[in-house]
Amino acid sequence: MSSIPDIRLNDGRTIPQLGFGVFQIAPRDTVRAVSEAFEAGYRHIDTAQMYGNEREVGEAVRASGLGRDGVFVTSKLSNASHRPDDARRAFDATLTALGFDAIDLFLIHWPLPTLYDGDFVSTWRVLEEFQRDGRARSIGVSNFQPAHLEWLAAETDTVPAVNQVEVHPYFPNDAVRAYGQEHGIVTEAWAPLAQGKVMADPAIAAIAARLGRSPSQVALRWHVQRSDVVFPKTSSPARMRENLDLFEFELGPDDMAALASLDQGPAGRIGPHPDSFDWVPD
Ligand SMILES: NC(=O)c1ccc[n+]([C@@H]2O[C@H](COP(=O)([O-])OP(=O)(O)OC[C@H]3O[C@@H](n4cnc5c(N)ncnc54)[C@H](OP(=O)(O)O)[C@@H]3O)[C@@H](O)[C@H]2O)c1
């Protein structure tokens, strides 16, 4: 098995560059899927309060025998819990569900600038509390645009360790990534396979055929060479292994350029725009 590089965060900790995402894995399937991911060699799991499967992630960690420090787990604050007291309660519930004393990384899932009077700064201050009291080893954000990050920088003392945003060949999100690079914020690329769309791309298929790799491996290798953190989701153990096997080949400059040329601009975005997204679970 090829070994997964660690990426250093601005708080001195490290995160495995490749992980396993559990969005849209039903709770009843999560223990099995995460156990199979550990079996394949993943040691980094990306979940969220809104995915509804934190308890099952914790159960799979305990069943794995890897030990609490043998795995890196991220979760994210629900859109329903941005008010400081709600965020504190929700975070307690996350640790209880996972069965952990501390989580490796905790994120604000969406900035929700049109809700909560546009105030995600007081929410961020609560995440700073979790880091100070040691229950969140690292803290970060997700779906933050540069303007949102600028506001945090103006009002608070802690630069987010990561910003988890939509990134794939059709939507490389380079302005947000560049802001992160300038300010020491690691970019995590969500939907790294464009939720499966890259598999049908003729340009990616041609590179894959030439290199004797799969389209998924070519797309994921592109992310790795751009130094982003990725956590593709799959329910298939064979695909878990395929998506992990990225560290014994390289894309040359022409291949990197061919993938960059697939950029569709704003039309390439699959998910909602962070400036207007305002969905809150019941
Ligand atoms: N912060 C946020 O707002 C946010 C939003 C979305 C996602 N995320 C995170 O990012 C993770 C990944 O994103 P995602 O799940 O949306 O999409 P993704 O990883 O880009 O794509 C997942 C899709 O690709 C398919 N797939 C995976 N590997 C494959 C392979 N080797 N060959 C063929 N098909 C393959 C999967 O199908 P099968 O399952 O059938 O194999 C699934 O349909 C999530 O699980 C979550 O942790 C975060």
The ligand as an ORCA input file, in Angstrom:
! r2SCAN-3c Opt
* xyz 0 1
  N     -18.223     20.924      3.033
  C     -19.187     20.712      2.173
  O     -20.081     21.539      1.995
  C     -19.197     19.426      1.398
  C     -20.096     19.244      0.337
  C     -20.056     18.037     -0.369
  C     -19.127     17.050     -0.015
  N     -18.275     17.262      1.037
  C     -17.288     16.226      1.450
  O     -16.554     15.795      0.316
  C     -16.669     14.363      0.186
  C     -16.580     13.952     -1.261
  O     -17.531     14.649     -2.060
  P     -18.815     13.974     -2.709
  O     -19.157     12.762     -1.951
  O     -19.872     15.008     -2.837
  O     -18.378     13.646     -4.212
  P     -17.122     12.933     -4.922
  O     -16.249     12.282     -3.937
  O     -16.576     13.905     -5.895
  O     -17.862     11.834     -5.811
  C     -18.557     10.755     -5.257
  C     -19.205      9.976     -6.414
  O     -18.181      9.412     -7.249
  C     -18.364      8.018     -7.361
  N     -17.033      7.397     -7.328
  C     -16.101      7.492     -6.330
  N     -14.981      6.832     -6.668
  C     -15.198      6.295     -7.894
  C     -14.402      5.500     -8.753
  N     -13.167      5.141     -8.403
  N     -14.942      5.123     -9.939
  C     -16.186      5.493    -10.299
  N     -16.991      6.260     -9.514
  C     -16.501      6.654     -8.312
  C     -19.211      7.609     -6.166
  O     -20.047      6.515     -6.512
  P     -20.119      5.149     -5.615
  O     -20.367      5.547     -4.192
  O     -21.286      4.439     -6.251
  O     -18.809      4.463     -5.825
  C     -20.069      8.852     -5.938
  O     -21.210      8.828     -6.781
  C     -18.032     14.083      0.851
  O     -18.228     12.723      1.158
  C     -17.952     14.989      2.050
  O     -17.137     14.407      3.053
  C     -18.297     18.424      1.736
*
